[in-house]
Amino acid sequence: MWLKPEEILLKSALKLWVQERSNRYFVLQRRRGYGEEGGGLAGLLVGTLDSVLDSTSKVAPFRILHQTPDSQVYWSIACGATREEITEHWEWLEQNVMKTLSVFDSNEDITSFVHGKIRGLIAEEAKGSLIREEDPEKFREAHLKFEKCFGLPEQEKLVTYYSCSYWRGRVPCQGWLYLSTNFLSFYSFLLGSEIKLVISWDEISKLEKTSNVILTESIHVCSRGEDHYFSMFLHINETFLLMEQLALYAIWRLFDKETFENDPVLHDPLQITKRGLESRAHSQQFNAFFRLPKEETLREVHECFLWVLFIHYNTLGKMCISDNYICFASQDGALCSLIIPLREVVAVETADATSKAVSVAVKGKRAFRFSEVRDFENLAAKLRGKCNVTSSPQHGAGTEVAVGPGPDAALDCYEGQPLSSHKDDSKMVSTEALMTVFHPQDMENLDAKMLKEKMKEQSWNILFTECGRGVTMLRTRKTRDLIVRGIPEVLRGELWLLFSGAVNDMATNPGYYTELVEKSMGTCTIATDEIERDLCRSLPEHPAFQSDTGISALRRVLTAYAYRNPKIGYCQAMNILTSVLLLYAKEEEAFWLLVAVCERMLPDYFNRRIIGPTRKAPKPELTPHLHSQACPTRNNARPTPATSHGALTLTQIGDRDGGPPTPDLTPLLHDRARPERYGTTPTPAASRGALTLTLIGDPQGGPRPPT
């Protein structure tokens, strides 16, 4: 292959290379030990050195240098794994470059012309390759070595590579681990022993970090029952995270191919890079930790102190900034965390240069102070710009969700909008939690349970006074402890919406639920048929779902979600979950809570895909066995004698209208149930072709036969 011209000193390389061809401007060299009979000790040592150092210009057994006349400085311009490949490059230089070089007067012009020609050849080769022009030279060399060593398909894209040790038994083999879009590959060459290992990501059954007495930290890969261990990584956490992502994407591609192909990054191999995957992983961790919409991308991370007023000291942690949120988490991750949507920000100010502080004021007359922030003035300017963008009309006060005692503005603006009718369905979206309508609290008659609820509610009110209330509430250990004790009924809808992150989804998509209801109501699909069958089975004993109000709200939420996410559609138990959500939350809030549970908190719980064997087990043929037991068949229905006193009777009654004959199982059961002990009694026939199963007790108190 052609290489980007790199200057080398020929004297330092003579011990490792042997000259085979030369002319006035170019030199063809062979790596010492290659191509010789038996290779010898020199070949083993040089091959081992090449494997450990992993430089393609050194690993390749042949190379071409451009020499400047009367100078000891040479430039490497090409290398080859075989003599045929390097000879082809040499002949091309002789035919296309040598004749032109004689025209130039100075050595500088000759060198400049050769460099330009080689760079042009590299650019031409890169057009049909997965290697991008901005990739470093070392990565280009590693990619070409990866292609030649393992012989994988041309569309296979190398993501990154690491130096590590692969353990064969108790012997470590130093080499290079290559991570590509579909395979994990390892190559090692030590003292004549070559190791090549290729594992497909979708064949990996276990991927974990392990440690033992010998290996302090290693990565364990299990594939097809074989265990592989890799160690001696410079950054093992980074390597493991990348391996975990690639393995996950391979499984995703198998079981959710449509979504994978619609992803603009993962579907295009050129977009799958180490930096891109790391950025994607950090954004996913950021969204999962703070329960943010999956569209959010982490942009900046700053280490700083957050001034917490109610505990009167600064808490060290990290401030994470995305397109629409400012988030903070203390170092231990449990002391306190904070989420500030930019739609709630009203002002951003900076303090003096000594404290390097940025103050963020939010609605509700509250402010948060972040100090010791690097480049705090630039950060404040960026936040001001973001807040100006997010204060557009679609994110104004009329469409925001105010979590607290005040009314929900986002739902208030939907009241009175007509929806498509569905049988006797209500044409209005419910704006009240069903529990407030069908279970009003009687303040005069407070039992023990209600008193306990009031005590919980009082504890939360104290917390709201200290930490604030709403989406910008400061979450602390006390918050977690109160959640563990149980959320009082009157606050469940509000706090579920807050801690699940559904409040942010709802505020980001005003009017989305109403549009879904209008589009989905009146449609007829498998999901809507299943929903209709289960509506009356959803908490049927609760008065809220004995009325049209609750049933209609449940129908709208389930149908809207099935329309939104047809891959899940409707699954069993979704009706029970949604019924409980509707008891404590308003209708649109219940919809977004259902979205948060199904798509973010428990993404694989409600799923129509069945992972594992799906072939039905063969059913045994009973007819030959019954005939072998001499069971008579009858076409006319009549009473069949059966055992009594606790006997198990199974009677097949024929079709009165001349249906197919059916076997009588009574003789077989008499033989199994010992009729001489229990006696017999007639069993009335139920209906045409019916199968009756009767368990009769023993009136004399005898033991019941096993069922």
N, C-alpha and C positions, 0 to 999 in steps of 0.2 A: 504494500500500500504506500501511497505518497504521504510524506510527513511534512508538517509545518517546519520550515528550515530552522535548525537549532545549532548553534555554534558549539563545537567540541575541539579539544586539544588533542591532536593525533598522537603525540608522544605518550600521553597517559593511557591510550587505548591499545597500543601495539601489543601488549602482553596478552590481551584477550581476543584479538582479531588477527586473521591471516588474509593478506591481500591476494585476490585471484585475478582481477582485471584492473587495468588503469589506462588512462589517456591524459591529455593535457588538462582536462577540466573535471574529470570524474574518476572515482575509485570504487570498485566493487570489492567488498570484503566478506569473509566467512568467519563465523564464530568459532573460536578454537575448540576442538573436541567434536564438532559436528561434521558429519560427512567422512570422518576417518574410520578406518577399519576397526570395529570393536569399540570405538569411542575413547577407551582408555580412561585413566584416572582424571585427566584434565577435562574430558567431556562430562564426567559425573560431577566434578566440583563446579564447573561453569554452569551446568544445568541446574544444580541446586541453588547456586547464587542467583540465577535468573528467576527461579521460582519464588525465592524469598523477596527479592527486590521488586519484581513485577514491573519492570519498565519494558515496554514493547520494543523500543530501539535496542535494548540489551537482550531481551528474550528471543527475538526473531534471529534465526541463525545466519541470515544474510542482510546486508544493508549496502546502500549506495551513498557516497559522500561527494559533495561538490567542493573542489579545491580551487583556491586562488593561487595562481602561479607565483612562485617565489615567496610563499607564506606558509607558516606552520598551522594556520587556522583553517579548519574544514567545517563544512555544514552538512549535517545529515538531512537527506531529502527523501529517502525511500527505504523500506525494509520489506522482507519477504520471508514467509515460512518455508518455502520450497525453492529449489534452484530454478524451476521453470518460471515461477512467479517473478523472481528477481531478474531473470534473464529477459523476460518480456519488458520490464521497466528499462533495463539497460539498452535494449535494442530501440525502444521508443526514443530515448535520449539521443542516441546516435543518429537516428533518422530525422528527428524534428528539431533538435536543439544545437547539436554540434556544428552544423553548417552555418547557423546564424551567428554563433559566438565569435567567429573570426572577423566579423564586420566591426565589432566594437574596438575602440582604441584603448580604453582604460580598464583596469581590473574591477574598479567599483561599478562601472556600467555592466560588466559581465555578471557580477554577483547580483546586482539589482534585477537584471533581466531574468536570471534563473529563479530567483525567489518569487518574482511575479508569476512566472509560468507555473511553478509548483503550487502556489496558492490558488491559481485558477483551476488546476486539475483537482485540488481538494474540494473546492466549491462545486465543481461539476459532479464529483462523486457523491457529495452530500445531498444532492437534489433527490435522489431515489433512495436515500438511507434514512433510518430512524434517528441518526445522530444530528443534533441541531448545531448550527454554526456557532452559537454562543457557548457551547459546551467547552470546558477546558481541554487542552491538548491531551493531558493524562487520561481524561475520561474517554476521549476518542480512541486512544490507543487501547485502553482496557476493553472498550466495546468491541473493537475489532478482534482482540485476542479472545474475548468471550464467544464471538461468532465462530471463530476457527477451532477453538478447543472442543466445543460441545456439539456443533453441528445442528443447532436448533433451527426452527423455521425462520425465514428471513424477517417476518413481521414481529419477531420477539424483541422487545425493547428492554435494554439493560437500565435499571433504575439507579443502582449504586453497587459498590463493592467494598469489602472490608478485608483486612489482614486478620487471620485468626488461626487457631489450631483445631484440627479435627482428630478426635480420639478413635483410634482403631484398637479396641481392647484397652490396654494400659499404655499404649504408645501414642504420644501426640505427633501429628503430622502438620507442620507449618505450611500454610498455603493461603489461598484467597477464596473468599465466599462472595459469590455473585448473586444478587437479588434482581430478578427480572419480573416482568408482568405476570408470567405464568409459571415460572420455575425458580427453585432454589438450587444453585449449582456450586460445587466446590472443586477446586483444582489444586493439586500439589505435586511437586517433583522433587524428591529428595534422594540423592545418591542412587540414581537409576530407577527408583521406584516411583511410578506415576499413579496418582489417584484421581479418578474422575467420578463425581457423584452428581446426579441430576434427580431432583424430587419435584414433582408437580405440586403446586399449592393445594389443589383440591384433593390430594391423596394424604394430606397430613391429618392425622387423627388427634394429635396432642402437640401443643406448642407451649413451653413454659420455661421460666428461669429457675435453675436449680443450683444447689451448692452442696458440697460434701467435704470430706477431709482433704481429698486430693485437689479437687477443683473448688476454689473459693466461689466463683460465679461462672456459670456456663448456661448455654441455651440448649434445651433438650427438645429434639424433634423426633416424633414417632410417626412412621409411615409404613403402612402394610405390615405392621407387627414388628418392624425393625426400629431399634433405638439409635439415634445419632446425637452426638454431643459436640458442641462447638464452644471454645473458650478463648481466652487471651484477647478479648476485644478491648480496644481503647475506650470506646463509649458503648458499653453493653446495653444500657437502657435505650439509647437511641436506636441501636440495631434491632433490639427486640420489638420496639414499638413499630418500626417499619415492617418487620417480618409479620407481625400480628395484623397489620393493615392489609398487606398483600394477600395473606391467607383468608382474611375476612372477605375481601373483594372477590376472590375466587369462588367462595361459597355463595356469595351474593349473586354472582354471574350464573351459577347453576340453578338457584331456586327463584331468582327474581330477574330473569334476563331482560324483560321489557324495561324495568326501571333502570337497570345497569346501562342499557343501550341508550336510554334517553338522557343519561348524565353526560353533559358536554365534556367533562374532564376525564372520567374513567373510560368512556367509549373511545377516545382518541389516544393511542399509545404515546404520541408525541407530547401530550399534556401530562403524562404520568412521570413525574420527576421526584427526586428525593425532597427537594425544597417544597414542591407542591403538596406531597403527601404529608410532610411534617406540618405544614401550615393547616392542612385540612384536619389532621388529628388534633391539633391544638384548638381549633375552632369547635370541633365536636366535644372535646372535654370541657371547654368553656361553656358551651350551650347546655351540656348535661348538668354541670355543677350549679349553674344559676337558673336552670329551667327556662331558657330563652327559646324563642322560635328557631327552628333549624336553619333558617335562611341567614341568621346572623354570622358574621365573619369577624374573628378577633383581629384587630388592627394593631394595637399597641399594648404594652405591659410596662408599668412603671412601679418601682418599689418606693413606697412612701409611708407616712404615718397618717392615720385618720384620728382626728380629735373627737373623742366620744364624750359628750357632755355629761351624761348621767353617771359615768364611772370616773370622770375627771382625770383621764390620762390618755396619752397617745398610744394607739395600737399599731404596731408595725405589721405591714402586709403588702399586698400587691393590688394596684389599681389596673383593671382591665377595661379597655375601651373598644367598643365595636361601632358599627354604623349608627346604631340607635340607642345604645345603653352605656352607662358608666357603672362598673361593678367593682366592688372591693371585697377582698377576703383576707382575714388575718392569717398569720403564718401557720398557726396550728389548724386552721380550717374550721374550728369549732367555736372559737371565742366570739367572733362576730362576722357577719357578712352583710353586704348592702347592695341593692340594685336601684339605680336611678335611671329611669327612662328619660331620654332627652326631651320627650314631649312634656315632661313635668318641670323642666328647668326654666327658671325665669331670669336668672342672672348668673354670670361667671365673672369673678373678680380675682385679682392677684394682690398679694401682700408685698411687703418689702423684700429686697433681694436676700436679706440674711436668713429669713425663714423659708424662702422658696415655696410659698404656700399658694394654693389655688382654692378659692371658696366657691362652692356651688350652692345657689339658693333655689329652692323648689317651691311649688305651690303648697299652701298651708303654712306659710311663714316659718319655714324651717331651712336650715343651712348646714352644709357639711364642709369641713376644712381638711384639705389634704396638704401636708407639709413635707419638706425635704424632697421635692419633686425635681428631677433633673430637667433642665430646659422648660421650666414651668411657664415662662411667658409664651413660648411657642405653643405649648399644650393648651393654655387658656385661649389663645387665638383660634386654635382648631375647634375647641369646644363651642366657642361663640358662633363660629361658622356653621357647625352642625346644628346648633339649636335654632339658628335662623332658618335653616332648611326645613327642620321638623316642625316649625310653627306655621306651616302652610295651612290653608283652610281645612283640608281633609283631616288634619290632626289637631284641630282647634278644640276649644273647651267643650263644644257641643257634641263631640264624638268621642270624648275620652271616658274611660271607666274610672269612676271615683269609688274606691273600695273603702267603705266606712259607713257612718250613720246616714250620710246624705243619699239622695236618690241616684240611681244609675242613669246618667245622661245618655249613654249609648243606647239603652233600651227605651228610654222615654221617647226618643225621637222615632221609634218604630211603632209606637202605640197607634192603633187605629188604621194601620195599613192593611188592605184586604189581601187575603191569600186565596189560592184556588181551593174550591171546596172538594171534599173527598167524602162521599156518602153524606153522613150527618155531621161531618167534622166542623169544628169551630173555625170561623174565618178570621179569628184574631189570634195573634201570638200572645201567649200568656206572659204577663209581666210580673207575676207574683209567684213566690215559692208555694207549692201546694200545701206544705205544712202550716203556713200562716192562714190558709183558707179553711182547711179541713181539721185543723187541730189547734184552735185558739187557746192560748194559755189563760187559765183561770187564776187570777192573782189572789183570790180570796181563799181558795182551797189548795194549799201547798203541801203536798205529801213529802216524804223523805227524799224521794228521787228528785222532785222539783227543787227542794232546798239544796241538794248537792249540785244541781245544774246552776243554781243561782250563785253558789260559792265559786264554781269554776268561772262563771261569767265575770264575777267581781275580780278574780285573779287576772283575767285577761284585760280588764279595764285598767288595772294598775300597770300592767305591762305596756298598754297603749300610751299611758301617760309618760312613761319613761322612754320608750323606744319609738314612739310615733305610731301612726295608724295608716294603713293604705299601702300602696305599691312601694313607697320609699321607706317602709318600716325597717328598722335595724333588727336583724335576726341574731339572737345571742343564745347562750346555753340555756338561759331561762325560757326562751321561746321553745326550744326543743323539749325541755322538761314538761312544759305545760301541754305540748302536743301529745307527749307520751301518756300523760294523765287522762287525756280525753278532751276533745273540743266540745263545748256546750252547743246544744242544738241551735240556739238562736244565732250563733256565729259560724256554723259549719259551712254554709254556702259562701260567705265572705272569705273565710280563711282557706277553704279548699281552692277557691278561685285564685287566691294570692299565692299559696305555696306550691301549687301545681304549675304555675306559669300561664294558666289559661287566661288570666287577666290581660297579659301582654298580647296573646293571640287575638283576643277579642278587640282590644284597642287598635291593633294594627289593621284589622279587617272590618271596619264599620259597614254595616248593611249586608255583609256576606251571608249571614244566616237567613235573612229575609229573602234574598235572591235564591238561595238553595231551596227554601220551602216552596217558593213560587214555581221553580222548575221541576221539583221532584213530585209534588202532590199531583195525583191523577195518573202518574206513570204506573205501568204494570210490568213487574219483573219477578224473577224468582224470589228476590229479597223482599219485595213488598208482600208477596203471598205468605212468606214465612212470618213476616212481621204481623200481618193480620191474624194469623193463627195464634200467635203468642200474646197478643194485646191483653186478652182477658185472663191470661195466666200470670200476669205481672202483678205481684202483691195483691191478689184478689180480695184479701181480707181487709185491706186498708180502705177507708171510705173515699180517699182521693181517687182511687182507681175503680170505684164502683159508680162513678159518674162520668159523663161525657167530657167534662173539663180535663180530668187527668188522662183519660184514654186518648183524647185528641192531641194533647201536648206530647204524650209518649209517641204517638204515631208520627207526628211531625218531626220530632228529634231523630228517631230511628230512620225514617225515610230520608231525611236530609243527609244523614251521615252515610247511608248506603249509596246515595247519589254522589256524595263527595269522594268516597273511597270505594269504588266498585271491586277492588281486589279483596277487601274484607267483606264488603256488603253488609250482611247481617249474619251474626253467629249466635248460637245459643248462649244464654246468660247475659247478653247485651241488654235485653229488655229489663232484667232485674237490676243491673247496674244503673241503667238510665232512670228507672223508676225511683231508686233511692236518691239519685242526683236531683230529680225534679221535686222531691219532697223538700229539699233544703235550698235549692237554687232556682232562680228564674229560668225561663225556658231557654233563652239564648245562652245563658251562663252554663246550663246543663249540657248544651250541645258542645261548647268549647271544653268543658270538663271531660266529656266523652272523647273528644279529639285528643286531649292531653294524655288520657289513660291509654287509649288504643295505639297512639302513634309515637308517644315520647316516653311515658313511664313504663308501659308494658307492651313494647312494640311487637312481640311475637306471641302474645297470649291469645288474642283473638285472631285466628288465622285459619283459612280454609285449606291451606296446604297440609298434607299429611306426609311427614318425613319418616321413611321406613318402608317395610314391605306392604304393598297395597293389594297384592293378589289374594283373593279370597281362598280360604282353605277348602278343599273338596269336601262335599257333604256325603256322608255314607249312604249307600243305597239300602233302605230298610226292607224293600219288597222281597228280594230273594231270601233274606233271613226269616221274614215272617212266613213265607211259604214253606221254608224248611222246617219250621215249627208246627206245620199243619194247621195254620190259622185259617178258618173258613171265612169266606167273604159273602156279603149279602147285599142285595140291591134295594131291599125294602126296609124302611125304618120300623123297628119294633123294639120293645124293651129288651135289654140284654142283662142277664143275671150277672151280678157282680158280688164281690166279697164284701162283707160287712164287718162290724166290730173293729174299726180301725184299719181296714184294708184299703189299699190304694187302687182305685178303679179307673181304668182308661178305656172308654168306649168310643168306637168309630161307628157312626150311624150312616147308612147308605142314603142315596138320593132317592126320594120318593118319585121323582119325575123321570127315572130311568137314567140317572147319571152314571158315571163309571163306578164299577164295584170298588168297595173300600174294605180293607182287611179288618177283621174283628180281633182285637188284642186280648180279649178276656181269657181264653185258654192259656195264653202265655203268662198273663199276670196271675192266674190261679196257681200255676205251677210255681211262680216265684214267691207268692204271698202265703202259701200253705193254707188253702181254703178249708182243710179238714179241721183247722183250729178256729178259724174265724167265722166260718159259715158263709152263706150267701144271702143277698137281698137284691131285689130288682132295682135297676136304676132307670128312671124315665129318660126317654130320648129328648134331646133339646130341640133341634131343628134339622133341616135337610143338610146332610153332609157335615154336621157339627162334630167337633172333637171335645168330649166332656172329660174333665179331670176332677175326681171327687176323692176327698180324704175323709173317711168316716170314723168317728171316734168309737171307742169300745164302751158300750153302756155298762158293762160289768166291771169296769175299772182295770181291764187288762192292759198290758203294755202296747203302745202304739208302734206299728212297724216303721222302720226307717223310711223316710221319704226319698 
